Amino acid sequence: MSEQQMTRSTLKIGGWARLRMGLLGAAALVLFIVFSTWSGVPTGERALLFWIGVAVLVIMLAAFGLVVWHLLLRPLPAGQAVREQPIKASYRQALALLLGVGQLGMTVGAFWDEIWHRQYGIPFGEDFFWRPHLLMYFGMAVTAALAFAGLYLITHRGPGTLPQRFRANPVVGLLILVGAFLLYVLPTDPLWHAIYGEDLTAWSVPHLLLFVSFDSILLLAAAIHMTTQPRREWGTPRQLRLSDALPLVMFAASSLSWNQFFTTEWDGTAGLVLARPEWLLPLMIASGAALIGVMANHTLRVFGAATLTGLLALALRVALIQLFKAENMMLVNAWVLALPSLVLIDLWYAYRRGAWLGAGGAAAVGMGIMLLTIFRQFYPLAPLTNLPVALVMVLVGSLGMSWLGATLGDYFAERNKQVETDTSGSRRPLASLGVASATTILIILFLAFIIFFVTTATPPVSFTLPPG
């Protein structure tokens, strides 16, 4: 038998789960609208156009949500069942590795893009073909190509309706949907600029949608990789193996994207950040740590993965700053302040493995310690006049994100397993392919390409900003 017995890969949803998803959808809608106000609302006649644009985006997101519901979540008609349609482990591992490398290019490109925009300004449109954008286009192209490859794989594997095919391989189905969402989101940014001009802050609505798309792809790379790994029991860091490098790097890259998008505006001039709630910055740092740290532990079924992910993200941030010689503009504040939360999450899981509620509390305690000690030294633009309110908001955000991280991590660790056997019959995933070796080689080659691509780039000196 060429394939190991496989678990049925389907997203089952009951009444309580539907209610929970409805509440999550409503919460996401509220957050989307609140975020729109924090991104800076134009004044005068443009304000009406702004809210019309937000309403159009909400409608489009709702339509996309209905597509996801139909293909992955809606109960199938009577008589229809999800048929097992396994995809070779080598194909899935190739999808995960290529997806991960593409999104690392996206992460580095976004970092580089922020640096050059700060240095040279570059009016919108004139930066279309500069190297940071080319690196980002590379990541987008990889995702789009792999989404089409995934669509080919699930549509050429046995009979069944489209929902049955998507549910037979849900993570590949999600890759297709996220790739389609990315193609939908990409035109929104230039259209947004064409209507409203330059963004008031980096927190524009199209940027939020792009961030969600990019981070979803990072997590999908880890999810697809985990389908090739056997189920694990909770253990110690000794359980980690070299093949876990891919999910760890993806989680670290997710931390890089999260903090770059949600926190680095507080590193610069005051701008609109002073108009935002004072508890918002510590909330974003702590909730990001809770989400990514808890998800790493639940995915790999060990305590210690949260701290390892945080240290790896910090090391990557420092390496990128050194590579681009950007010490005067790109800081490591958020990643340093997140470390106590990640360490306390791991200490909690060493005591109570899998208990996400306590992990969320641990993340909040870590940020509380920072708020009481060194937070103001790192962020002088974020004075706290009401510490109790900030602590409450941090706790609420950390608990919510801890639940989400545990839910996603458990799904990655337990579902959609299609682990192949070697000729000896042991459950050694992808023994012939050499997962660890392939991951290591690809990452080394990618890093070498990035160094070459960056160091040979010519800055657009003709667009330098005027003095002052």
C-alpha positions, 0 to 999 in steps of 0.5 A, spaced: 500 500 500 503 506 497 499 511 502 498 510 510 491 510 512 489 517 512 484 521 516 478 524 513 480 532 512 473 536 513 471 542 517 465 539 521 461 545 524 455 544 529 450 549 532 455 552 537 461 552 532 456 556 528 454 561 533 461 562 535 463 563 528 457 568 527 460 572 533 467 572 531 464 575 524 461 580 528 467 582 532 471 582 526 466 587 523 466 592 529 474 591 529 474 593 521 470 599 522 474 601 529 480 600 525 478 605 519 477 610 524 484 609 527 487 609 520 485 616 519 479 619 516 480 624 511 476 631 512 471 635 508 468 631 502 473 626 502 470 623 508 464 621 505 468 617 500 472 614 505 466 611 508 463 609 502 470 605 500 469 602 507 462 600 506 464 597 499 470 593 502 465 590 507 460 588 502 466 585 498 469 581 504 462 579 506 461 576 499 468 572 500 466 570 506 460 567 503 464 563 498 468 560 504 462 558 508 459 554 501 466 551 500 468 549 507 463 550 512 456 549 510 453 542 511 453 538 505 446 536 502 444 529 504 447 523 501 454 527 500 460 525 504 467 527 504 471 522 500 478 521 501 482 524 496 490 524 498 495 528 495 502 526 495 506 528 501 512 530 497 507 535 493 504 538 499 511 539 502 513 542 496 507 547 496 509 548 504 516 550 502 515 554 496 510 558 499 514 559 505 520 561 501 515 566 497 512 569 503 519 570 506 521 574 500 514 578 502 516 579 509 523 582 507 520 586 501 515 589 506 521 591 511 525 594 505 520 598 502 518 601 509 526 603 509 526 606 502 519 610 503 522 613 509 529 615 506 526 617 499 519 618 500 517 616 493 510 618 490 505 613 489 506 610 482 514 612 481 516 606 486 512 601 482 518 597 479 523 598 485 527 592 488 523 592 494 516 592 490 519 586 486 521 582 492 514 583 494 511 581 487 515 575 487 512 573 494 505 574 491 507 571 484 509 564 488 502 564 492 498 565 486 502 560 482 501 555 488 494 557 489 493 555 481 497 548 482 493 547 488 486 548 484 489 543 479 491 538 484 484 538 488 480 538 481 484 532 478 483 527 484 476 523 483 469 525 483 465 529 487 462 536 487 467 542 489 465 543 496 467 535 497 473 536 493 475 542 498 473 539 504 477 533 502 484 537 503 482 543 507 488 546 507 490 546 500 483 549 499 484 554 504 491 556 500 486 556 493 482 561 497 487 565 500 490 566 493 484 568 490 483 573 496 490 576 495 488 577 487 482 581 490 486 585 495 492 587 490 488 592 486 484 595 492 491 599 494 492 603 488 484 604 487 484 607 494 490 611 493 487 614 486 481 616 490 484 618 497 491 620 495 496 618 500 495 614 506 495 618 513 498 613 516 501 606 515 494 603 518 490 604 511 484 599 510 488 596 504 494 595 508 490 591 513 487 587 508 494 585 505 497 584 512 491 579 513 493 576 506 500 575 507 500 573 515 495 567 512 499 565 507 505 564 512 500 560 517 498 556 511 505 554 509 506 551 516 499 548 516 500 544 509 507 542 512 504 539 518 499 535 514 506 531 513 508 530 520 505 524 525 501 526 531 504 528 537 503 528 544 505 534 548 512 533 550 519 537 552 523 541 547 527 535 546 521 533 542 523 538 537 526 536 530 530 539 524 524 538 520 520 543 525 524 549 522 519 551 517 513 552 522 518 556 527 521 560 521 513 561 519 511 563 526 517 568 527 516 571 520 509 572 522 511 576 528 516 580 524 509 582 520 505 583 526 509 588 529 512 592 523 504 593 521 501 594 528 507 597 532 512 601 528 508 607 527 510 609 535 517 608 533 517 615 529 514 622 529 507 623 533 503 623 527 496 620 529 498 615 534 497 620 539 489 620 537 489 613 538 487 610 545 493 609 549 492 602 551 492 600 544 500 599 543 501 595 549 495 591 547 497 590 540 504 587 542 501 583 548 496 580 543 501 578 538 505 575 543 499 571 545 497 569 538 503 567 535 507 564 542 500 559 543 500 557 536 507 555 536 506 551 542 500 548 540 502 546 533 509 543 535 506 540 542 512 543 546 513 548 551 519 553 549 516 554 542 513 560 544 520 563 546 524 560 541 519 563 536 520 570 539 528 569 539 528 567 532 524 573 530 528 578 534 534 575 531 531 576 524 529 583 525 536 585 528 539 581 522 535 585 517 536 592 520 544 590 520 543 588 512 540 595 510 544 599 515 537 602 518 539 602 525 537 610 525 530 608 523 528 601 524 528 599 532 527 592 536 522 595 541 516 591 540 520 584 539 524 585 546 517 587 550 514 581 547 519 576 550 517 576 557 510 574 555 513 569 551 517 566 556 511 566 561 507 563 556 512 557 556 513 557 563 505 556 564 505 550 559 511 547 562 506 546 568 499 546 564 500 543 557 495 545 552 491 550 557 490 556 553 486 560 558 492 561 563 497 562 557 493 568 555 493 571 562 501 569 562 502 574 556 498 579 560 502 579 566 508 579 562 506 585 558 504 588 565 511 587 568 513 591 562 508 597 563 510 597 570 518 598 569 521 599 562 515 600 557 516 608 557 523 608 556 522 604 549 516 608 547 516 615 549 510 617 544 505 612 548 505 615 555 500 611 560 495 616 564 490 610 566 494 604 567 488 599 570 485 600 563 491 599 559 492 592 564 484 590 563 485 591 555 491 587 555 488 582 559 482 581 554 486 582 548 491 576 550 486 572 552 482 572 546 488 571 541 491 566 546 484 562 544 485 563 537 492 561 537 490 555 541 485 553 536 489 554 530 495 550 533 490 544 535 488 544 528 495 544 525 497 539 529 491 534 529 487 535 523 488 533 515 494 528 517 496 524 510 503 521 513 506 516 508 510 510 510 517 508 508 518 501 505 520 499 512 513 500 515 515 506 520 511 512 520 517 516 518 514 522 515 517 524 508 523 519 509 525 519 502 524 527 501 528 529 506 524 534 509 529 537 514 535 537 508 530 541 503 528 546 508 535 548 510 538 548 503 532 552 501 532 557 506 540 558 505 539 559 498 534 564 499 538 568 504 544 568 499 539 571 494 536 576 499 543 578 500 545 579 493 539 582 491 539 587 497 547 589 496 547 590 489 540 595 489 541 602 487 537 607 491 532 612 487 537 618 489 533 622 484 527 622 489 530 624 495 526 628 500 528 635 500 531 638 507 527 638 513 
